[in-house]
Amino acid sequence: SEGLHFFGNRICPFAHRTFWAVYEKGVQDRFQWHHIDLGPTKPAWYKEAINPGGTVPCCFENGDAIFESDVASEWADERFPHDGARLMPINVVQRARIRVFVKDWGSKALKAFYGMLRTGSLEARNAKVEECLEVIAWTEAQYAAQNNEGPFFCGDQLTLADVAWIPFLFRFQVTLSAFHNFDVFPASAPLCRAAYEAAIARDAFVATQPTAELLLRAYQGYRAEHLRDTTPDWSLPEDQWYPSPPPAPEAE
């Protein structure tokens, strides 16, 4: 249908990137929101009619689909240039640095942290701990290299560099502390912790974050994959879906 639509899943950190970005822009009431179950219960129509890749998030406007979370988040910032917080700086060098950081962070972090969730033996866990700490050390070095007073990648301005990784670490902080007694922020990463704490205190993040209970239920499947007794549960009760679409305007 016409208008702006958002397709996602509140458990998914990729979808959370763009969900959060839209709220930072303050334009959430302009969208119709659609929950998409992932895994075996994903609706067939979603891949057939909306996103051929079947992934979330996907923003959809008048028949045009914008998918991949980093692309969709930047689209939201550019689509609403005069609303809310600017999530990409005007300076073209800073914009380039943010894009490189987002790409590199994903390639380094996801295998390490999801791998730790799946570990079974103590030896495997300890190996993954080292990999995760290396990712955090790399992230800390990237923030330090910006040479600003923080707390964010571009100083006091939240940008898509921060939006890229904080939804993931929010989930890993909840799940890895519960499943493996692991704090994702060692004392050697004060800049990462400062950025994280400043970000999760923002109204837009608070409004879009999933509950710890939902995350622990969903990610339990990753924890048990080495036993092959379950799979991640990405379904959600209806009261945890996205906000209802705003009411249609009354006819004059």
ABEGO torsion letter per residue (X at the ends): XBEBBBBBBAABAAAAAAAAAAAAAGAAAABBBBBBBBEAABBAAAAAAABAAGBOBBBBBGGBBBBEAAAAAAAAAAABAABEBBABBABAAAAAAAAAAAAAAAAAAAAAAAAAAABABAAAAAAAAAAAAAAAAAAAAAAAAAGBAOABAAEABBBAAAAAAAAAAAAAAAAAAAAAGBBABBAABAAAAAAAAAAAABAAAAAABBBAAAAAAAAAAAAAAAAGABBBBABBBAAABBBBBBBBBBBX
